[in-house]
Amino acid sequence: MNKRTIAVHTPFPHPDAYGSIAMPVYHTCAYQFPDAASMTEAFSGRSGEPDYSRVMNPTVTFLENRVRQLTGAQSVTAFNSGMAAISNLFLAVAEQGKNIVTSPHMFGNTYSLITKTLKRFGVEARVVDLTDLEAVSKAVDEQTACLFLEIVTNPHLEVADLPALSRIVRQKHVPLIADTTFIPFTEFDAHALGIDVQVVSSTKYLSGGATSLGGLVIDYGTFPSIEQRIKFELLFNVGAYMTPHAAYMQALGLETLDARYKVQSSNALALATALQQLPGIRQVGYVGLSSNPFHDLAQRQFGPTAGAMLTIDLESEQKCYDFLNRLKLILRATNLFDNKTLAIHPFSTIFVSYSAAEKAAMDVRPTTIRLSIGLEQVDDLLADIQQAL
Ligand SMILES: *Cc1c(COP(=O)(O)O)cnc(C)c1O
């Protein structure tokens, strides 16, 4: 079946007692068993039946199954935020003495997790330019736990050449782990591009209008020890599983994802094209523009749509503040891929805890405004931007 059909028709693991056509929210903690042997089967993970909602819950399992069918992954695990999914994944692959090869271009908290938090546990961060394949090849060695990257970086919009990077790490038996939050996993075949494990902040496109926090680890099974550790060690020991209510919202969000994504992406392309002509805007960053250096690579890997986030560079930091202060329709807020259009100055917010030198090394500029484009009529968004400029 087509992905759009799968996204709205996912079978329940058991028939619903009342014939509900939406998966109910099982706001439950513990589950009864008919006998002792079936308890053993559940606790050993063999029966796939829930025993305790820190590690398995029927509503969360339903979301995981829906994502598994849409991605063709071997296993999917839902966490209570994108950062919970990312940190559990690192706990599954890394240990003292190992290194993580990654980029300086990344979501601020993930960069801090790798370079500060994990460093305290003896994991080395090897930060390299991922567009320099030779540098990546040199950085990866026998102690490399994974190559970690974002498929489109936030807010720089650098696109990773996935098949090329995958060839480098595959030779050395190192997993390629990709944060794919920027393009919905329904738009492309992550495994065919060489990704071993996807991690997604489902808070963004999936949740259906910023309804809930969540994160997904989508594992293609090429490194069985990762799935084993996530499902049978970390869910138990760390306790960051998704809540049933969030899973309900996100399973519902997935049903409308394709429709929302198409409108938001076409809005973003129309706006990016129009903004290039406006005085006061020095540069428009959007991988959907044919003038963008990553345009062809992005189209080849992720298809015709380029997502709903774009950036504009104004003449100075002060102009960015003035612009934000004058917005009337577009909201001054963080988050991405809400139904509403959001604007933020990453330099003074998401990256505020970094020094000027660190921000320069990460190419986070004081002149950049990040826009996450929503479902509004594009003319209204353009009019608001014009008056704010
Ligand atoms: C938002 C985001 C995260 C973190 O996700 P949360 O759900 O906020 O914890 C990680 N990576 C990227 C690319 C993001 O945009």
The ligand as an ORCA input file, in Angstrom:
! r2SCAN-3c Opt
* xyz 0 1
  C      14.122     20.104     17.969
  C      15.230     19.275     17.491
  C      15.827     18.323     18.325
  C      15.389     18.125     19.770
  O      14.105     17.622     19.853
  P      13.140     17.847     21.139
  O      11.918     17.077     20.765
  O      12.934     19.330     21.277
  O      13.862     17.281     22.320
  C      16.850     17.559     17.809
  N      17.279     17.715     16.538
  C      16.736     18.623     15.709
  C      17.239     18.744     14.315
  C      15.692     19.436     16.153
  O      15.165     20.350     15.331
*
